[in-house]
């Protein structure tokens, strides 16, 4: 039997991962969340060190209502960028929003401040929203 060259065999999982990622994005665009989630999960398995895959997988989990899995994937994307906080800004912002939606304001605020320190413009809006919500929930003194 013919043997597959080593370089081709080594590239096969990467190629399958890239294809799964592309299909996952396309299924998301088409409004087919279950198929998107399946393909993005496969892509993350085949290409575990790709933060954009983890980020998009988190969006698919969030769309499916699985916020704990979405949080996990966002944290994984951020961890890949451990040495470069600016590159993790999208995932950090998305995690802050997810935490805010989950009524975990203090965690969201810490991330928003981190983003603000990095000069991310959207952090100001997030901090303003956190402040607005804090005022709404505070009880006025009698």
Residue pairs with C-beta under 8 A, 6 or more apart in sequence:
13 46
13 47
14 46
14 47
16 42
16 46
17 42
17 43
17 45
17 46
17 47
17 50
17 53
18 43
18 47
20 39
20 40
20 42
20 43
20 46
21 39
21 40
21 43
21 47
21 50
21 53
21 56
23 35
23 39
24 35
24 36
24 37
24 38
24 39
24 40
24 42
24 43
24 56
24 57
24 60
25 36
25 40
25 56
27 33
27 35
27 36
27 39
28 36
28 40
28 56
28 59
28 60
28 63
33 60
33 63
33 64
34 64
36 60
36 63
37 57
37 60
37 61
37 64
40 53
40 56
40 57
40 60
41 57
43 50
43 53
43 57
44 50
44 53
44 54
44 57
44 73
47 53
49 80
50 80
51 76
51 77
51 78
51 80
51 81
51 87
51 88
51 91
52 77
54 73
54 74
54 76
54 77
54 80
54 91
55 73
55 74
55 77
55 90
55 91
55 94
57 73
58 69
58 70
58 71
58 72
58 73
58 74
58 77
58 91
58 94
58 98
59 70
59 94
61 67
61 69
61 70
61 73
62 70
62 98
67 98
67 101
67 102
70 98
71 95
71 98
71 99
71 102
74 91
74 92
74 94
74 95
74 98
75 95
77 88
77 91
78 88
78 91
78 92
78 95
80 88
81 87
81 88
81 91
85 92
85 114
85 118
86 118
89 115
89 118
89 120
92 111
92 114
92 115
93 111
93 115
93 120
93 122
93 123
93 126
95 111
96 107
96 108
96 111
96 112
96 115
96 126
97 108
97 126
99 105
99 107
99 108
99 111
100 108
100 126
100 129
100 130
100 133
105 130
105 133
105 134
108 126
108 130
109 127
109 130
112 123
112 126
112 127
112 130
113 123
113 127
115 122
115 123
115 126
116 123
116 124
116 127
